[in-house]
């Protein structure tokens, strides 16, 4: 009898392990979540087109909806579109008519070391440049480059920012902040914030 009980226990353990392996395989091959949108379209259209955890809209509310599982952003304007890495924080803003007016996200799933942060920043800016976005206010907020000066600003947590316009249609701001853990003061970790929206647009003021 004892041998039979032990045999059943091992079968249960084996079944649990098999389920865990199957789940890991599913997670590995499952397509990444993706929020696919254009500014000015309906939020419900975004939900239907996207593969994400965006919730249903709140009727007649000026609101922002958050993903509950990391998702990358695919902005699908034919000329000015771009794609970000997966974001743990991503929110889609819409007005009381359910029309999307903007997106705010951090294109990462955790705070990152400086080298990885810089790689994401440079890729995003490269996509914008190739898509004919124009940097503005460059006297005070030039596009970020991988230079000792830029890295020093990031390490000092001076929140470097850059601003971009897509004709008279869209604007993007990008900033990066350093996070310091009390128990690990020398562990450099950074968070990027990207904001995309339509008009009214920022002005390219001289001297800024």
N, C-alpha and C positions, 0 to 999 in steps of 0.2 A: 504493500500500500504506500509506504514511504517513497519507494522508487517511482511509483506512478505520480505522486504529488510533485516530486522534483522534476519529472519529465514535463508535466503541465506548466510548471513555473518557467522552465527553459523555453517552452514553446511561446509563452506569453512574452517573455523577454525578447525572443527572436522576432515576434510579430511587431513589437514596439520599435525595435531597431530598424526593421524593414520599412515601417511607416516613416520613421525619421529620415532614412536615406531617400525615400521617395519624395518627401517634402523638400529636402535639400536640392534634389535634382529638379523639381518643379520650380523652385525659386531661382535656380541657376539659369534655366532655359526660358522662363517667363519673360516676355518682352517688358522692357522698362516702361514705367508709367510716363505719359507724355501729355502735357497740356498744349493743345493746338488752338491758336486763336488769332484773330485780327482785331485791332481797335475799332470800335464802332459797330460791331456785330452783337447779336443777342447773346446773353450769358447762356441761355439754354442751348443755343447752337454750339457754343464752346463745349458744353458738357457732353452733347451727343457726339461730337467729333473726336473728343479727347478720350484717352484711356487713362483715367485718373480717379481719385477719390473726391473730386469736387462735389459738394452737396447741392441739393436742389436750391433754387433761388427763394429768397424770402419775398413774398408779393409786396409790391409798392414800397420797397425799402431801399434806401441809399446805403449800400452794404458792400462788404468784401468777403469773399468765400476762400477758405483755406483748404489746402490738401492735407490729408492725414497720413499720407504715405509719400516718400520722395518721388518727385517727377521732374523731368526736364521741361523747359519751355521751348516750344517751336512757334516763333512769330512768323506768320505766313504771308506777309505783304510781298507781292511779286518782285518788287525792287529792293525793299529795305529789310527783308526777312533775315532772321538769324536764329541760332539754336544755342541753348545753354547746357551745361552739365546738369545732372539731377540735383534738385533742390529739396532739402528737408522743409524749409520755409518757403512757401509760394502762395501768394494771395492774389486773387483776381477781383478788381473793383468794378462794380456796376451801379448804375443809377436807378431811380425809382421806376423807370420803364424797362429795366432789365438789360440795358445797353452797356457793354463793356467800355470803360473809360481808361483803365490802366492796370498794370501788373507791378507788384513788388516781390522780389525774391532774393534769396542768397543762394547762388548757384553752386552749392556744395552740401554735403550731408553731415558735415562736422567742421569745427574750426580746423584750419590747415596750417602746416608749416609754410614758411615764407616762400620757398621755391615753388611749391605747388600752387600757392596763392598767385604768385607772379605769372605762372604759366596760364592760369585761367584768365587773368586780367588781359594778358597780351593776346590770347586767342579771341576774346570778346571784342577787343578794340580792332583786331585785324579783320574780323567779320564786318564790323561797322564800316571800316575804311573801304573794304572791297564792295560793300553795298551802297557806297556813295553817301554815307552819313558824313557830316562835317563837324569837327570839334569846334566848340565856341568858348568864349571867355578864356582863351588860352594863355593870356598874360599871367593870370593868377592860377588857372587850373588847366595846365597843359595835359595832353594825353600821357598816361603813365608809361614810363620806359624802364627797362631793367638796368638801372644805373645805381652806383653807390649812393647818390643823392636821394633817389626815390626810396631805396631800401631804408635809408636813415630816417626819412619822414615816417615810414611805416613803423619802424622800430620805436620811434618816439611817440607813436600814437597821435600824430598830428592830422589824421584823417584826410589823406589826399583824396581829391575828387576830380572827376572829369565829366564834361557835359557835351552832348552831341545832339545835332538836329538833323532830321531827315526832311529836307525841303520845308514846306509849310504844313507837314502832316504829323510828325511825331517828334518826341524828345526822349532822350535817355540820360540818366545820371548814374555814375558808377562811383562808389566810395569803398574804402577798405579801413577796417579798424583792427587794432591789436587787442587780444584778450590775454590777460596775465592771471595765472592761477596762483593763489597765495602760497600754496605748498610747493609750486614749481616756478619760481620767478624767472628762471632762465629758459623756460620752455616757450618758444615763440609760436603763437597760434593766432590766426587771422580770419576775419569774416568779411566777405564781400557783400555789398548790397547794391542791387540793380533796380532802378525804377524806370518803367516805360509808360508813356502816356501820350495822348493826343493834345490838341489845342485846349486852352490857351498856352502858347509856347513861350519859353524863356527868350529874352533878347540877348543878342551878341553885343554886349556893351563894350565900347572901347576902353582899354585899360583894365579890363577884368578878365 
